[in-house]
Amino acid sequence: MILLALGQLRRRPAAFAGLAAALFLALATLTLFGSLLAADITTPEGRDTADGPGLAVIAGAFGEIAVLVAFFVVVNALGFALRRQQRELALLRTIAATPRQVRRLIRGQVTVTTLVMALPAWAAGAAAGRGMLAELRRRGMAAQGVRVPATPVPMLVALAVTLAVGLAASAVAARRTTRTAPAAALTASATEHGRTGAPRLLAAPAVLAGGGLLLRLAATRPAGQVDKAGQAALLGALVLLVATALAGPFAARVLAALLGTPIRTLAPGAGWLADANLRGYARRLSSAVVPVALLVGLSGTMLTMTRTAEHAVGAAASGVTSDTDVWLRRTELAMLVCFAAVSTVNTLVAVTAERRRECALLRLTGATRGQLLRMLTVEAALTAAVGVLLGAAVAGAAASAFSTAVTGSPMPDLPVTDCWWIGAGAVALTVPAVVATGLWAVRGPATELVGAGGD
């Protein structure tokens, strides 16, 4: 199966680019925080002379969030990689390959991709770990004598954890591929069919309730436990984003219907077609919206909590402690934004590339390339708007819980300018990614693309 997995990677390298980027980030991030943990373990005498929570706490807290977000992003990236191979996997099953063998092939693809990305990710993670440790020493959060040890253990542990995350993600992503009948997969068209499954509909409110409980836990933390309140609020935001993904088709359809009315008025041609596409393909819209909501929700939550904490502890805490807390939160924010940005771009490119056959069919019915690009641009704007609204709702709930714990008021200190930048960043990622891929999707002879299934 490894040789077959290598063959698929060589044949379709672009299909695995998003997965490779997600695994690279996971490996590099875990190597970074593993290096910090190794530095703390090998120099225990420096713990008493440092201010702040300590290297082990920082590495543990950041690593925990990194694993959760990496799993979310890898599942998403792997799902699209498998969709690009849908016909090939179906052909394997028609010639007697069993679902178990297909799952082994998918695990082989994940393993090979992880191993290919290991060396550059280790190098990037080790360099980032040394840089972060130097900054922590400068801020007094690590003793001057603490150094990253020359041992491969953090890298090997990072590889093992990333492989575990990737293999768990492959089990989730492979379910739909192996459950679909081979004949149905071979004849699958671009038309969505079927309804959202009952387990998914039942899981969405249950996960939503779990996110609510985490936010309640964050809101009831004592005012002195700012870090614990922040971690609970951030985990609550992640769980709410999972609930958003589960309820995505329904939520995306409702918001698209509300936003589509003014779009149809402002752009009668492209706007009408874009609105019809988004509402008619709710699952596809949900796939594109959820990463945007992840980006906006996590960024908004972190920035609002940071601003609220700055104002809450500014009068009582020393300048060093306050500045350090803010720096740590911004570092965590940068890590989360990297994961969310990779997921957003990968999803939007994959979703748009899958529509090549659809664009060819529209061209055969008389649509011009310019009209199709205008339609895709309007769709991208609507997708960004829906994702921003969903992400803002999650960020607002999480920041309100954090503010209740820290200040006693459910109204957080909102960084208005930063929030505008988050929205602008979501649009700047969404629209160019869709339009750039759309330029490729509308190229080529339409008749050949329709006959070849868009490949």
HUCORWO-V64667 format. One record per pair of residues at least 24 apart in sequence whose C-alpha atoms are under 7 Angstrom apart, sorted by the first residue. I is the first residue (numbers start at 1). J is the second residue. D is the distance in whole Angstrom. If there is no record, write none. Layout:
i=(I:I)
j=(J:J)
d=(D:D)
//
This chain:
i=(1:1:1:2:5:5:5:15:15:16:18:18:19:19:19:20:20:22:22:22:23:23:24:24:26:26:27:27:27:27:27:27:28:28:28:28:29:30:30:31:31:31:31:31:31:32:32:32:32:33:33:33:34:34:35:35:35:35:36:36:36:38:38:38:39:39:39:39:43:46:46:49:50:50:50:50:51:51:52:54:62:71:71:73:73:74:74:75:75:75:77:77:78:79:80:86:87:87:90:90:90:93:94:99:103:106:107:107:110:110:111:114:122:139:190:192:200:201:204:204:204:207:207:208:208:211:211:211:211:212:215:215:216:218:218:218:219:219:219:219:220:221:222:223:223:226:229:229:230:233:233:233:234:236:237:237:237:240:241:245:248:249:249:249:252:252:252:252:253:253:255:256:270:270:270:271:271:273:274:274:274:288:288:288:289:289:289:290:291:291:291:292:292:292:292:292:293:293:293:293:294:294:295:295:295:296:296:296:296:297:297:297:297:298:299:299:300:300:300:301:301:301:302:302:304:304:304:304:304:305:305:307:307:308:308:308:312:312:345:345:348:348:348:349:349:349:352:352:352:353:353:355:356:356:356:357:357:357:357:359:359:360:360:360:360:361:361:363:364:369:373:373:376:376:377:377:380:380:380:381:384:384:384:388)
j=(104:105:108:108:105:108:109:81:84:81:77:346:74:77:78:113:117:73:74:342:74:114:117:121:70:162:118:121:122:158:159:162:121:122:124:125:125:63:158:122:125:126:154:155:158:125:126:128:129:59:63:129:59:154:126:129:148:154:129:133:148:148:149:154:146:147:148:149:146:143:146:143:140:141:142:143:140:141:141:141:332:165:169:339:343:166:169:169:170:173:343:346:173:173:350:185:185:186:182:185:186:182:182:178:174:170:167:170:166:167:163:163:155:324:358:281:246:247:243:246:247:239:243:240:243:236:237:239:240:236:398:401:401:401:402:405:401:402:404:405:405:405:405:405:406:406:402:405:402:398:401:402:398:398:394:395:398:394:294:290:286:282:283:286:282:285:286:386:279:282:386:386:371:374:375:375:378:375:375:378:379:347:348:383:383:386:387:387:340:343:344:344:384:387:388:426:387:388:390:391:340:391:337:340:341:388:391:392:422:391:392:394:395:395:333:337:392:395:419:395:398:399:329:333:399:412:413:414:415:399:402:413:415:403:412:413:406:407:429:433:430:433:434:433:434:437:434:437:438:437:441:441:441:442:454:449:450:453:454:441:442:442:446:449:450:446:450:446:446:442:435:438:434:435:431:435:430:431:434:431:426:427:430:423)
d=(7:5:7:5:6:6:5:5:7:6:6:5:6:5:6:6:7:7:6:7:7:6:6:5:6:6:7:6:7:6:6:6:5:6:6:4:6:6:5:6:5:6:6:5:5:5:6:6:4:5:6:7:7:5:7:6:6:6:6:7:7:7:7:7:6:6:5:6:6:5:7:6:6:5:5:5:6:5:6:6:7:6:6:7:6:7:6:5:7:6:7:7:7:5:6:7:6:5:5:6:6:6:6:5:6:7:6:6:6:7:7:7:6:7:7:6:6:7:5:5:6:7:5:6:5:5:7:5:5:7:6:6:7:6:6:7:4:6:5:5:6:5:6:6:5:6:6:7:6:5:7:6:7:7:6:7:6:7:6:6:5:5:5:5:7:7:6:7:5:6:6:7:7:6:5:7:6:7:5:6:5:6:6:7:6:7:5:6:6:6:5:6:7:5:7:6:4:6:6:4:6:6:6:5:7:6:5:6:6:4:6:6:5:7:6:7:7:5:7:4:6:6:7:6:6:7:7:6:6:6:7:6:7:7:6:5:7:6:7:6:7:6:6:6:6:6:6:6:6:6:6:7:5:7:5:6:5:6:4:7:6:7:5:6:6:7:7:7:7:6:7:6:7:7:6:6:6:5:6:6:6:6:6:6)
//
